[in-house]
């Protein structure tokens, strides 16, 4: 069965649902404060929402009954866009929604006349690395001990970029 979806700005009305998804998706989730800061800074924020389908038991829903599929936060600086957060609701992962979010961001960035799209990803996040590579991102560096793992350990970030002029 096909789900109808829509893009919408990440606003304060959907923020509590986004924060709940964030807590289920990450060991070190963004807080309400992190998201509020991005909204106040005017960063590009989008949620991907969909109509509910039979069998959608337990998925995060908005007040109007639609399902929260995922969201993204990106910051534009001159001709570059930096992806700060891209998350698919855990129960909906590995269904292609990450690619949809990433492609939507690339389209928006091109519309802003951006030439480059940048991101960092945990070195252990092989699923995300695979999606980024499939979409044309190249590894350009590594940030040692960038992400927290637990109280005493940290994990490297892989820095990736996509030349939007070449990838068009």
C-alpha positions in Angstrom: 0.0 0.0 0.0 1.3 3.5 -0.9 1.5 6.2 1.7 0.8 9.8 0.7 3.4 12.1 2.2 3.9 15.8 2.5 6.8 18.1 3.4 6.2 20.8 6.1 8.4 23.1 8.1 9.4 21.8 11.5 7.4 24.1 13.8 6.6 24.3 17.4 3.4 22.3 16.9 5.3 19.2 15.8 8.3 19.7 18.0 7.2 17.5 20.9 6.7 14.6 18.5 10.1 15.2 16.9 11.8 15.3 20.3 10.2 11.9 21.2 11.4 10.4 17.9 14.9 11.8 18.6 15.0 10.0 21.9 14.2 6.7 20.3 16.6 7.1 17.5 19.8 8.2 19.3 21.9 7.5 22.4 22.6 11.2 22.6 19.5 12.9 21.2 19.0 16.6 20.5 16.9 18.3 23.1 14.0 20.7 22.8 16.6 23.4 23.3 18.7 22.2 20.4 15.7 22.3 18.1 14.5 25.6 19.5 17.9 27.1 18.8 17.8 26.0 15.2 14.4 27.4 14.7 15.4 30.7 16.3 18.5 30.8 14.1 16.3 30.4 11.0 17.9 27.2 9.8 16.1 25.1 7.2 13.9 22.6 8.9 11.5 20.1 7.4 9.4 17.2 8.5 8.1 14.5 6.2 4.6 13.4 7.3 2.3 10.8 5.9 -1.2 9.5 6.1 -1.7 6.7 8.5 -1.9 3.2 7.0 -3.4 0.0 8.5 -0.8 -1.6 10.7 0.8 1.7 11.8 0.4 0.8 15.4 2.8 2.6 17.7 4.2 5.0 15.1 4.6 8.7 16.3 1.6 10.7 15.2 0.8 14.3 15.1 -2.4 15.9 16.6 -4.1 15.5 13.2 -3.4 11.7 13.1 -0.7 11.9 10.4 2.5 9.8 11.0 5.9 11.5 11.5 8.2 9.7 9.0 11.3 11.8 9.5 12.8 15.3 9.7 15.9 17.3 8.8 17.7 20.4 9.9 20.2 22.2 7.7 22.2 25.4 7.9 23.1 27.5 4.8 26.3 29.6 4.8 26.9 31.4 1.5 27.0 28.7 -1.2 27.2 25.7 1.2 24.5 23.8 3.1 25.5 21.8 6.1 23.2 19.0 7.2 22.9 19.1 11.0 20.3 16.4 11.6 18.5 13.9 9.4 16.4 11.3 11.2 13.9 8.7 10.1 11.5 7.3 12.7 13.2 4.1 13.8 10.2 1.8 12.9 10.2 3.2 9.3 14.0 2.9 8.7 15.3 0.8 5.8 12.3 1.7 3.7 13.9 4.4 1.6 12.7 7.4 3.6 16.3 8.5 4.4 16.9 8.8 0.6 13.7 10.8 0.2 14.8 13.2 3.0 18.3 13.6 1.5 17.0 14.1 -2.0 14.5 16.7 -0.7 17.4 18.5 1.0 19.5 18.5 -2.1 16.7 19.9 -4.2 16.1 22.7 -1.7 19.9 23.4 -1.5 20.1 23.7 -5.3 17.1 26.1 -5.2 19.1 28.2 -2.7 22.0 28.3 -5.3 24.2 26.2 -3.0 27.1 24.5 -4.6 28.1 22.1 -1.8 26.2 19.9 0.7 28.2 18.9 3.8 27.5 16.4 6.6 29.1 14.4 9.4 28.1 10.9 10.2 29.1 8.4 12.9 31.8 6.1 11.5 29.8 3.1 12.8 26.6 4.2 11.0 27.1 1.9 8.0 23.4 2.3 6.8 23.7 6.0 6.6 27.1 5.9 5.0 25.7 3.6 2.4 22.8 6.0 1.6 25.1 9.0 1.4 27.5 7.2 -0.9 24.7 6.0 -3.1 23.6 9.7 -3.4 27.0 10.8 -4.5 28.6 12.0 -1.3 32.3 11.5 -1.0 34.3 11.1 2.2 36.6 14.1 2.5 37.8 13.8 6.1 37.5 12.5 9.6 36.9 14.2 12.9 38.5 12.2 15.6 36.5 11.6 18.8 33.6 13.8 17.5 30.6 11.9 18.8 30.1 10.7 22.4 29.6 6.9 22.9 29.4 6.6 26.6 30.9 8.2 29.7 34.5 7.7 28.7 34.6 6.8 25.0 34.0 8.8 21.8 33.6 7.9 18.1 35.0 9.4 14.9 32.8 11.3 12.5 33.2 10.8 8.8 33.0 14.2 6.9 31.3 13.9 3.6 30.4 16.4 0.8 28.4 16.5 -2.3 29.2 18.9 -5.2 25.7 20.0 -6.2 26.8 21.3 -9.5 28.3 18.0 -10.6 25.5 15.9 -9.0 22.7 17.8 -10.7 
